[in-house]
C-alpha cells in the first residue's frame, strides 16, 4: 500500500472516531438538556455491544431482539479484525486522544507486554462467570456503560457548572464581552444546560475513576483498551479468526519503525497479533519503505496470531468469578425481606432488576429533578451504581416518563406518561417526631400543596394537641392515604424542616415488588 493511500485511510479512521464520539455526546447531552421532552435515542450505542448481549443472556436466559444488532459489528470483526475499537468506540477515541497528548511525557519501551495484555481476557472471563451466577458487573467495565455513567454523574454536571457560571457572569457584565456572550449564554441555556444543576452523591468517586483511566495512558498506550476492556477482549477473541491479515514484503529493512505508533507496541514485522491490532493503519503510514501490505484470506492456523491466555488462567478466572460472584447472593442483602431504598418507576422486581441493569446511568442523565442517584451499598455490593431514588435531592416529576424510555436493557420498563402516573414507586410515611403538625403543634401545608396526585394523597384532619409551648391547640394534622400515594417523593423534597424531613418516601407497597423482596 502506498503512503498516500494509507494516509487517506488514517484520515477516514480519525474522522470516523470523531463522528461517533460527537454523536455519542450529542445524544447524551440532548437527553438531559432543558428542552428535552422525548426519547432521543441515547441508548442506541448499547444495542451494538455484543458483550451486553452475551452477559444479559447468561444472567436472564433471554435475549432482547434489538440487541441482535450487535451481531453486525461481530460479523464485521470476523472480516476486518478488531476495527470497532479503533474506528467506532467513543471511549476508545478518548483514550487514543489522551495517549497522543501524553506521548512526549511517556517514556515507554517499544515492547509488547503480553502479561498485561492477558489481563483484559481475565476481566472478560470474570464478567461472564459473574453473569452465570446472576451478579452483573459488566456495567462496571463495559466502555459504553463506563463512559455514559461517568458523563452523566461527573463530567456533564461539572461542565454544566463551569459553563453556567462563566457564561452567566460574562453575559451580565457590561461592554463588548457581554454583547458577545449573551447570545451564546441564551443558546446554551435553552439547548444545552440543564434546568437544575445536577449533584450526585458519588460524583467525586466516579469522576476520579474516569480521570484515573485517562491518566493511565501516561503509563501505557490506550491502557484501558489494551489491558482492561472486556468488550475489547471479546472482539480480540473474534479478531484472531478474521480474514484481514497484515504482512511484510521482501522490501522490509527490519527497522521496526512500524512499531512507533502501534497501539499495543507490536508491528507487522515483530509481535504481530491480530487479536490486539486495532486496524489503525499507523504502521502503514510510518513504514519508510512501503513494505507492509494487507490481504484478505481464510484464517489458517499459521496466521492466527494472538495472546495465549492459557487454560489455567481461563479456568481459574471462571472459577474465581463463579465463587466471588456468588458472595453477594449469600449476603444479608440477598435474604432480608425489607429494604429502605426505592427504584425509578417501571423498575423490574429486585432480582430481575439486578440481572438486567448495566449501571450505565442514563436514567440519571435524563431525570430533570436529579432524583435518581447511583447506589452505593443500599442493595449490597452487587447493586453498586444501580439507580436509587433520593427525594432529599429531587422528586419524581408527575408529567415526566423520561427515565422509563432510555433504559437499554429494560431493567426499567417503558411506560407512557399515563402509565407512569399510575405506577406506585412506594408510599410516603409521616415521621410524627418531626412533622410540625405532630411534634410542634402548629399548622403546615407544604407537603399537601405540592402533592401532584389530582385527588391528593395527603389530607388534613383537625385535632387538639399540646403544642411545644404546652398549650392545648387545634391543629390540622396531615395524614397519607396510601392507596392514592404513588411515591413521587415530592412531599419529602419540599418539607420545610431543615434537620430532617417530617415525611419521607418508603418502599412500602411498591408496585414492582408484589411478591416478597428478594
Buried (B, 14 or more C-beta within 10 A) or exposed (E): BEEEEBEEBBEEBBEBBEBBBEBBBEBBBBBBBBEBEEBBEBBBBBBBBBBBBBBBBBBBEEEBEBBEBBEEBBEBBBEBBBBBBBBBBBBBBBBBBBBEEBEEEEEEEEEBBBEBBBBBBBBBBBBBBBBBBBBBBBBBBBBBBBBBBBBBBBBBBBBBBEBBEEBBEBBEEEEEEBEEBBEEBEEBBEEBBBBBEBEBBBBEBBBEBBEEBBEBBBEBBBBBBBBBBBBBBBBBBBBBBBEBBBBBEEEBEEEBBBBBBBBBBBBBBBBBBBBBBBBBBBBBBBBEEBBBEBEEEEBEEEBBBBBEBEEEBBEEBBEBBBEBBBBBBEBEBBEEEEBEBBBBBBBBBBBBBBBBBBBBBBBBBBBBBBBBBBBBEBBBBBBBBBBBBBBBBBBBBBEBBBBBBBBBBBBBBBBEEEBBBEBBBBBBBBBEEBBBBBBBBBBBEBBBEBBBBEEBBBBBEEEEBEBEEEEEEEBBBBEBBEEBBBBBBBBBBBBEBEEEBBBBBBBBBBBBBEEEBB
